[in-house]
Amino acid sequence: MVVGIFSPGSMGSGLGWALRDGGARVITTLQGRSPRTAGLANKAGLEPVPTVDDMMREAAVVLVVTPPGAALDAAASLAAAADRTGTRPLIADLNAIAPSTVDAMVAVLAVAGLDLVDGSVSGPPPTLRPGARVYLSGPRANEVAALPWRHVEPIVLARPLGRASALKMSTASVYKGLNGLLTQALRAAAHYGVLDEVLADLRANGLDHVGGVAPGATKAHRYVPEMREIAVAQQAAGLSPSLFQAFAEVYADIARTPLAEGDPESTDRTLSPAEIVRRLTSTAQS
C-alpha cells in the first residue's frame, strides 16, 4: 500500500508516521514547502518524491491535511495533477472545514474523476501523543479506515459525505473556542490587575488550562480560517455565525502578538501565566 500525504506539516507528518509504522509506504512532496515542513516529514520517515504529479502516480490514497483556508486550492492542485498524469487515487480530506466546503471540494475533484472521502482529526499528531481519532464519512470511507493505521483510531461515520467535517466543526468550536475564551479572559484580567485572583478562581473550578494558551498562540494564524469555517457551518445549521466570526477576530489578534512567534515545536511550556499574558500584548498596540 502506498499512501501520499499532501501537506506534510505537523499533523500530516504525524499521520504519515502512523501509517508507515503500520507497514505502508508513505510518500510526500516537499515542492514549495518550508524547511520546517521538510524537517517534520524527514523526522516522520516520509519518502519524498519530486512533485505532486509523482505522488499522484504512485499513491493509491492521498491524505490532504492543509490549513482550512487552503483546502479548495489543494483540491484544485490534485485535480490538475490527475488530469496531467491520468491517475485517479482516492482523496481523503482531513481538514477542519465546513460541510459546505466539502461539497465544493467534491465538485472540484469530480471534474478530474476523483472520489473524495470526508475526514477530520480529533487530538494531537500521534508523533506527539498517540490516540488521535480519525473520523471518516462518505461511500468509500471504509477504504481509508482499512489503511494500516497505528497509534490512531479510525472511526467510520454513517453516510452521507460531510458528517466527519460536521463533527469537527462542533468539537473544534468547543476546544478552540474555550482556548480563545480563556486567552481573552486572561488578557482582560491582567489589564485590570486581577490575574492571580482570576487564575485562583478558575483553578478552584477545574478550569485552569493556561498551559494550552502558548502552544495555541503559535497556531493562531491557522485558527482564523477554521473559526470562519465553523461560523459558516453554524449558519448553515440555522444558528448565528457571529460568535465564531468574533473568535476569528480574537485569533487574528493573538497571531499578531509576540507569543505567536515561532512554531508549536519550540513553544516554551514553562512560561508563567504573567509572562504568557505579557507576551500576549499585541504588537499592533505596542
ABEGO torsion letter per residue (X at the ends): XBBBBBGBBAAAAAAAAAAAAAGBBBBBBABGBBAAAAAAAAAAGBBBBABAAAAAAABABBBBBBBAAAAAAAAAAAAAAAAAAGBBBBBBBABBBBAAAAAAAAAAAAAAGBBBBBBBBBEBBAAABBGBBBBBBEAAAAAAAABBBBGBBBBBBBOBBGAAAAAAAAAAAAAAAAAAAAAAAAAAAAAAGAAAAAAAAAAAAGABAAAAAAAAAAAAAAAAAAAAAAAAAAAAAGBBAAAAAAAAAAAAAAAABAAABEBAAABBAABBAAAAAAAABBAAAX
